[in-house]
Amino acid sequence: MRQRVLERDCYVCQQTGVMLIGKYPAANSPVVDHIKPHRGDPALFWDEKNLQAVSKVWHDRTKQSLEKRGLA
C-alpha cells in the first residue's frame, strides 16, 4: 500500500511540493502519512484516501507539531 500511495502521489510531498528522492533519514525521504489520525480504527488506518506522501522533515516537524496542538 505504501508503494501505491507514493506512486499515486508521484513521489511528491503533498504538503510542500518537494520531490521525495532522499534515502532515510534524509529530509526529503518519503513518508506515507495518515491525513486524519486513525487512533486504532482499522478502517481509517487502511483507507488509501486517508494516506498521503510527505517528506520526512514535514512529517517529523510540522505534522507532529500540528498533532500536539490538536490541529491535525
Long-range contacts (C-beta under 8 A, 24 or more apart in sequence): 1-32, 1-46, 1-48, 1-51, 2-32, 4-48, 5-32, 5-48, 5-51, 5-52, 5-53, 6-30, 6-32, 6-53, 8-48, 8-53, 9-52, 9-53, 11-53, 12-53, 13-53, 13-54, 13-55, 13-58, 14-52, 14-53, 14-54, 15-52, 15-54, 15-55, 15-58, 15-62, 15-63, 16-54, 16-55, 16-58, 18-55, 18-58, 20-53, 20-54, 20-55, 22-55, 22-56, 24-56, 25-56, 26-56, 27-55, 27-56, 27-57, 28-55, 28-56, 28-57, 29-55, 29-56, 30-54, 30-55, 30-56, 31-55, 31-56, 31-59, 33-59, 33-63, 37-67, 37-72
